[in-house]
């Protein structure tokens, strides 16, 4: 049996600082009229530090002085209970769209959240808190504790909530985007990443330490399946155009695995990667782009045969990706090179590369498409980049090891989770 290498050891060699995490959940409790017919998952109410201890949940450990180089978040009284939204209805089967990202091409934000002020939520991996940035003033306007080793902030399928994947506390911290504050937690075994199937029926958790995907019913949070993945370091994923399968990266083993969603099961494996990280489907739904930090570029995979059809060199440490507002360009962060590449997905080639410095990691695009927001994983700040020329507009200090930042709200019909991926 090969020796298992921890995420912290592996990424320290590459210049990253990371911890690890397991099981998953998400909440969309039923309304009062439906409670008798279906039991909805119960949130653990927030306390002054944003989390609470109950019999079913281990209380989060407060960080030691060495764990938190930045000042501790300010305690706040627990928020009052609020009515829970209805679970999203399952979408009827429809033909795959000609452009899977078409709904994100405008700056039209869904009516349900169009009145919310824009905010950028930044997990402070080493400090255990979330920094909240007002992107209009470019200032941190709030900060609160969420637990040990938060990685990504995932918008709910229906935009109603935000979920923080808190790996080493083994739960999801739930944020109400209307107040911008935690309202409770959900038990989840070391969740590294959280996604939702395109039909809105299932939540999928990347349980990295277990090399497993956990599928949950999005309404009741009941476990549908736990799928062992034949790879090491289960991390990021994206779904096919029709949602019938996904491709998930295995960062430590180099595999990219095809997994069916109904029923959940492994369908195929690509083994040509070194350190595959983020995954994105092209607009036509015919190929998947996989950023590989070890190969220093993007692998293009044809999913029917699970073969590599192209490789696009971008720069050392290719890591995070985001679809541009025109849906034709793909932004790729090169964390070790300190650069941002713009890929023409139709041409399978790099259109341009910008030197932005630092250690660019996860990436988001502003609703109007004019700015690119990126976490500098090893440098303790978040960048705002001009999408027209790659100029750095601002560097905003957030605390050591900012990770999967989320700019919310955004255009789209629904959320696939992660750090804000919409269709």
Buried (B, 14 or more C-beta within 10 A) or exposed (E): EEEEBBBEEBBEEBEBBBBBBBBBBBBBBBEEEBEEEEBBBBBBBBBBBBBBEEEEBEBBEEBEEEEBBBEBBEEBEBBEEEEBBBBBEEBEEEEBBEBBBBBBBEEEBBEEBEEBEBBBBBBBBBBBBBBBBBBEEBEBEBBBBBBBBBBBBBBBBBBBBBBBBBBBBBBBBBBBBEEBBBBBBBBBBBBBBBBBBBBBBBBBBBBBBBBBBBBBBBBBBEBBBBBEBEBBBBBBBBBBBBBBBBBBBBBBBBBBBBBBBBEBEBBBBBBBBBBBBBBBBBBBBBBBBBBBBBBBBBBBBBBEEBEBEBBBBBBBBBBBBBBBBEBBBBBBBBBBBBBBBBBBBEEBEBEEBBEBEBBBBBBBBBBEBBBBBBBBBBBBBBBBBEBEEBEBBBBBBBBBBBBBBBBBBBBBEBBBBBBBBBB
